[in-house]
């Protein structure tokens, strides 16, 4: 069997031309938007896309309008060559993989400015409250990418749970006829959620950062519907606050319980409803987020 190669595309016109040459692929196209610095979590998204579609586009674009902290933008790694090598490990599946890596001017049409969206409050809490303007930048770039990549399915990881909620709101607002495919969190061997930000931690710090998932697991054990003495949401918040006092190297940016599918915090359980616990911490100057279903 002849395996396809990774095709690197730098401009929207190149992508459009490539799709025009392969209309059969354009009718069953999967899309994985990323900011590069790919890891096994991204690879899992791309692998699922490759198994469910005739061709896959993976975008690699560090979007400047979603960074409210210039230092974060400056520190974000650019590893396109390594990203392509990682994606090439999927080529034996036989699905063509195109990497769309535009510059800001190509994607934004010269003016690199975020739009203002009304996400009905989905962007007003948690990451949105701590990072003003972040989700306007996310919404802007996702909207532009959807126009450039006319995919039928788009794959997002559940680690960025609030981002997933924002993207689902964007789809409704713009009336897009595409399927958003949420994909489970991929974790390192110690449970730490995979993230490009993990590269900024030392080996010892990455081991220590397992505390985040261990804390969420304790929340799930005591807050799940099957728990023999289920703690109420406020009791779970107190539990995490107490654990944080015992781990002063972790500064809790937020911890909360929301109803699944949105970001509305809850203070009591409702029969038949599903919930998710969300957490963000600052750890040795690196912001790490995670979540778990209850």
N, C-alpha and C positions, 0 to 999 in steps of 0.2 A: 504493500500500500504506500502511495506517495503522500507524505504528510505536507500540508500547507506550511508556509512560512509566516512569520509575523510581518505584517505590512504596517510601516510607520507613515502616518499622514500628518502633515503639519498645518494644512489649511482646509477650511470648510469646502472649498471648491474641489479639492482632491478627494475628499470623502464623498461628496455628491457624485463625482465622476465614477468612483469605484463602485458605488451602489448602483449607478445607472448601467454599468457593465454586467452586473449580476442581479437582475431583478428577482430571481428566485430566492436569493439570500435576503434581499430587502423586504420580502414578504414574511420572513420569519427571523427577525433580527433581535438579538439580545444586547442590552447596553449596561455597562458597569461604569458609572462615573466615579473617578478617584482623583486625589491630589498627588498621586505618585507615592514614592517611598513604600512600595508595595510589600506586604507580608502575607503570611499564610491565611489571614482573614480575608484579604482581598482575593487571594487565589481561590478560596472556597467560593466566593461570589462568581468569579470568572468561570470556574469549573461547572457550577450549576448552570450558568448561562450557556456554556458550550454544550452541555448535555440536553438542553431544552430548546435550542434554536439551531438554525442552519448556519448562522455566522454570528460573531460577537464583536462589538466595538467596546474597547476599554479606553476611556478618556483619562489622560494624565495632564492635569492643569491645576496649578497652585493658584487658587482664586484670591486675588488681593482684596476684594471688597468684603470678604467675610471675616477678615482679621481686624478686630478692634485694637489689638496690641501689636504695634509695629515690630517689636522684638520677636514675637511669635512668628510673624511672617518672615523675618530675616533668618530665623533659626530653622525654618521648615526645610527638611532635606530635599535635594533634587538628585534623583538617582535613576534617570531614565534608562541608561544602559542596563543596570541591574534589574529594573522593572521588566524590561523586554525579555531578559534571560529567564526570569521567573515565570513569566507568562508562556514562554516557549516550552516549558515542561508540560503544558496542556496540549501541545500540538498532536501527540499520538492519539488524542480523541478524534482527530480528523475534522474538527470544526475550524474554519478560517477565523483567525483573530486579528483584528485591526486595532492598532494603537493610534488614537487621535490625540496629538499633543500640540495644541495650538499655542500661539502667544496671545497675550491679553488683547491686543489690538485686533487680531483676526476674529476672536470670539465676540468681543464687545463692539465691533464696528468703530474703532478708534476711541470712543469715549468710555473710559473705564470707570463707570459710576454705577452704584447700586440703585435699583428702583425701590420705592416704598410700597410695601404690601400691607393689606389688612388681613392678617391671618386669624382674625376673630379671637385674639388672646392666646393662641397656641404658642406664640413667640414671646410672651410677656413675662414668663416665669423661668426659673431654673437657668439654663444656659443663656436664654434671651435676656434675663434680668442682669446676669453677671457680665454679659458681653453685648452691650448695646450695639444694635445695627447688624449683629452677626447673621441673623436669619434673613434680613433683607438681602444681604450678600449671597447667602445660600439660595434663596428663592430666585434671585437674578440669574446666577450662573446656571442653575438647574433649568430654568426656563429657556435660556440661550442654548444650552446643550440639547434639550429636547427638540429645538428647532433644527439644530445641526445634525442630530442623529435621530432619524425617524424610526425608532425601534418600536416593536410591539410589547416588549417586556423590559423593565428597568429594575436592576437588582440593588438593594440597599441592605446594609447590615443593621441588626437590631441593637448593636452597641450604642449607636447614636439614635436612641429611641425618640427623643424630641425632634431631631432632624427628620426622622421618618414621618412623624405626625405632621410636620410642616410641609413636607413634600406631598403627602396625601392631601393636605388642604390646598396646595398649589394645583394639584391635578384637578380638583373639583372647581377651583376658581377659573382655571384656563380651559376647562372642559376637554381635557386630553383623552383620547381613546387609546390608552395604553394600560398595561397591567403593571402595578408596582409590586414587586416580589420581595417581601421581608425575609431575611436569611438569619439563622441563629448566630449568636456570638461565638466566635472561635477563640479559644483560650490557650495560653501557654500551659506547660505541664503542671505548674503550680496553681493554676486557676486564674492568673492575671489575664484580663481581657486584652487580646492583641490590639496594638495601636502603634502607629508610626511614632508617637510620642515616647513610647517605651525605649526607643533608641537613645534618648537623652538620659536614661538611668544607667548607673553602673550595674554590674552583675549582682552585687550584694543588694542594691536597692530594688532591683527587679524581684529578687526573692522576697524581700521584705514587703513589697507591694501586694503580695498575695493576701495580705490582711484585708484588702478591699473585698475580694470575693468571699473570703471566709466570713466576713461580717454579713454580707448579703445572704450567704447560706444559712447563717444563724437566724436572720430575719425570716427567711423562707420556712425554716423548720418551725419557728414559733408563730408565724403569721399565716400559714397555709390553712385552708379550710379543713384539712384532715388532722391538724394538730389537736391533741387531746384537750389542751387548755389554751385555746387560741388567744393570743394577745391582740388587743385592740390596736388600731393604727397609732394612737398617741403613745401607747405603751411600747410599740416598736420604735417610735422616734426617740423615746427616752432610753431604750436599750442601746441604740446606736450612739446617742450622746454620751452614755456612760462608757461604752467601749472606746470612744474617741478620747475621752479623758485619760484612759489607760494607755493610749498610743499617741503621745503628743507630737510625734513626727508627721502625723497626718492632720491637716487642717481641713475640716469638713466645710466645703462651700455650700452644699445642701444635701439633705437626705429627706425623701418624702415618699408617700404612698399615693399612687394615682389609680384611677380606674383604667383598665386596659383600653387602648385605642385613643386615649387623649391625655391631657395633662392636668385634669381637675383633681386636686388633692382630696382625700377622703378622711373622715373622722370616725366612720363606723362602717361595718360590713353590711352588704345587702345580699340577700339570697340569690344565688345564680350568677352574680356578677364576678368578673375576673379583674385581678389587680396586678400592679407591677410596682416594685420598689426601685427608686432611682437614687443614685449617689454620685457626687462629684467631690474630689479631694484635691488639695494642693500638697504635693509630696516632693520635697527637695526642688522646689521651683518648677515642677511639672504638674500640669492639671490632668487628672485622670478621671474618666467617667466609666460607669458600669451600671447594670440594672439586672433585675431578676424577676421572673414571673412568680406570683404567689398563688 
